[in-house]
Amino acid sequence: MKPILKLEHIQKYYGNKGNIIKAIKDISFSVETGEFLGIMGASGSGKTTLLNLLAVLDRPTEGKILLDGKDITQIRDSNISRFRRENLGFVFQDFNLLDNFSLRDNIYLPLVLSNTPKEQMESRIEPLAAQLKISDILEKYPYEVSGGQKQRVAIARALITAPKIVLADEPTGALDSHSSAQVMKLFTDIHRTGQTILVVTHSVKTACYAGRVLFIRDGRLFNQLYRGDMDNEAFQEKISDNLKILLQKEGLDA
């Protein structure tokens, strides 16, 4: 199967001569179509920089990032916003919902920006809202619902454009343990429909829902784990063990 996402020798440096920070150092990996991938690492490991490169919020110093065969590092600045709307779905830790928009209008926003006809927007939102169990709150505003409900709405907004890949940055970071588990179960259900998902997280409980987890250390790919036939509990334990090794090498407490 052809990978939907491929990184080839990605490097990202900041600063100038005499004061260069190497945030990403020669990272290469592929993501298969329909894969659920987790990325973990200590603070400062480079995982956020990597996510910013995938989201085309920043450009690598060297290397290629191929999405469905297209090198996204070569996209013109004037075309980046459109490219993101048409190819990527985003889920953030702090939801990024507009308080003066209803939940329905928050979900519609990327379609409105793409000039999608109203009838098409309505036909897309109905099955999504039913799947995410938010049909009865669409007319409410973000300040009227819980954190878990806000994240469901954010997931709907990410999915309504039928993106090639969903990028999630600490999607359970602002939620309690019960809401976190519910949100990750939703991601699992969405993944089963064939959606490609990439989650950056520091949470072992969040990462254990993925099918594969990459560990980033000091800007490099340190290790990776495959779920195989392990259940969440067994995979969580395996991830935790590997994270302890990584943190020990960083000189940090696990």
N, C-alpha and C positions, 0 to 999 in steps of 0.2 A: 504493500500500500504506500502511495506517495505521501510524504509528510505534508501537513498543512502549514507548518512553521519550521523553519530551519535557520539556525544561527551558525555562521561560519567565522571562526576566529575573531570574535568580537572583543575589541579593546576600547576602553573609555578613559581618557586622561583629562584632568582639569589643571588649570594653572599655566604657568609659563616657565621658561628655562630657569633652573635654580630652585623652583618651587612647584614641581609637578606631582600631582596626586593621581595614582593609578587606581581608579575605582573598579574597573573591570579588566582582567588580564587574560586574554586569549580563551574565551569561553565559546565552546561549540556544543550544540545539542539539537535534536529534532523533536518535534511534537507530532504524533500521528493524528490524522483526522478522527475526531470523536474521542480523543484521549482526555483524561482528567488528571492534570499534572499539578503537583504542589511544589513550591520552592521555599526553602527554609534557610536561615542563617542568622548569626548574631547581629546586633546593631553594628552598622558600619561594614558589613561583609560585602555589600554591593548589590543586594537583592532589590532594593528600591531603585537604584540606578538602572539595573537590568529591566525592571518593569517600565521605567520611564522610556527606555530605548524601544521596547516592544510597543508601547503606546504612541510612539513617534512624538513624544514630548521633548525628546532630546535625540541627538544623533551620535553614533559611535565615532570614535577617532579612527578606528580601522575595522575592517570586516564587513560582512553582509548579513542582513536579516531578510530572509525570503518568506513572504506570506503568500501561500498558494502560487509559488514560483516567481512572484514579483519582489524585487529588491526594494523594500520600503525605505531604505536609507537614501534612495535617490529621488524620492518624491519631492516635488517643488513645494516651497513654503506656502504658496498660494493654493495648493491643492490638498494640504494636510488635513484641514478640518473636514472637508468632504470625504476624504479617504477614511478617517476615523468613523464618521457616521455610517458609512456604507459597509465597513468591514469589521469593526471592533465594537464590543459591548463592554461597558465599564461598571463595576460595582465597587464602591468605596466604603471605608470604615465609617465615615461620618455621613453616609447616605447621599449627601449633595442634592437634596431636594429643595425646591423653591417654595418658601412658606406662603407666598401670595398666590400660588397656583394650587388648584385642587390636585388630588392624587392622580386623577385621570389625566389632567393636563400635564403633570410632571412626566407621566409615562409617554404621552403623545409628543413631548418636546422634540426628540430627535427626528421624528417623522415630519413635524411641522417645519423644522429647519431644512428638510429635504423636499418640501412642497408636495408631500403625499396627499392625495385626495381624501377628504373626510370619510367617505364611505369605506375606503381601504383601511384607514386608521381604526374605524369602529369594528370592522371585521377581524382585524388582528388582535385587538385588545380583549375581546370576549373570551376566546379560549385560554389566553394567557392568564387573565384574571381568575378564571375558574380553576386553572391548574394551581395557581399560587394562593388560592383561597382569599382573594381580596375583592371579589365582585361587589360585596355589600358595603365597602368603604370608599369606593372610587370617588364619590362626591365630597368626601371629607378633605381636610387640609392636613399637612404634615404635623402641625402642632396638636392635632386632635387624636392622634393614634400612637401606639406604642413603638418602641424601637424595633421590635421584631417585624411589625407591620410595615414600618418605613423601609426596612431592608427588603421585604417582599416586593414592595413597590419599586425599589431601586433595581431589583433583579428583573422585574417586568420591563422597566425602561431599557435595560441592557439587552433584553431578548427581542423586543418588538421590531427591531430592524433586521432580524434574522442574521446576526453577525457570523462571520467565519470563526471567530474565537471570542470568548468572554474572558476578560482580564479582571480578576478580583483582588483588591488590595486590602488585606486584613478584614475580610467581610464580616467577621464575628467580633471584631475588636471592641465594639461599643455595646455589645449585647451580654445579657446574663447567660448562664450555662444552659438553661432550658431553651431560650430563644436561639442560642447558638446552634444547639443540636437540631432544632426545627429547620433553621436556615440551611444547614449543611445537608440535611435529608432532602431538602428541595433541590439543592445543587446535584445531589445524587440522582434524583428523578429526572432532572433536566438533562444530565449527562446520558442517561439511558435512552433519551430520544435521539442521540447522536451528536449532541452539541459538544464542541471542543471547549474545555475550560482550563484556565491556568490561574491558580490561586497562590499568592504570596502571603505567607503567614509566619508568625512566631509561635503559634499555638499547635501543640502536638495533637490535641483533640480535633482541631480543624483539619490538619494535614492528613489524618488517618482515613479521611473519606476519599482521598485521591487514589488513583491506581498506581501512581509512581511519584516519588518525592526526590527532588534534587536538593543537595545541600551545598550552599555557597560559603566559601571561607576565604577571606582576604582577597576578594575579587576573582577567585577561581572556582571551578567546579570541583568540589571536594569528594563527593560520593553521591550515589543514587541508590534508591531502594524500590523494588517492585512489590506490589501487594501480592500478586499471585493468587493463591486460594485462601489467603489469610482473612479472618474476619476483622472488624474494626478494632477490637480489643487487642488481638495479637499484633496487628500492624502498628497500632499505637505504641505498644511496648517496644517493637523493633525500632520505630522512629525515635522514641525517647532514648534508647541505648545509643543510637548513632549520634543524636544531638549532644549527648553527654561527652562522647569522644571528641566531637567537633569543638565544643566549648572548652574542654580541657586543653586542647591544642591552642585555643585562643588565649589560654591563661585565665579563663573565667570560671565561675562556679555554675554548675548546671542547675 
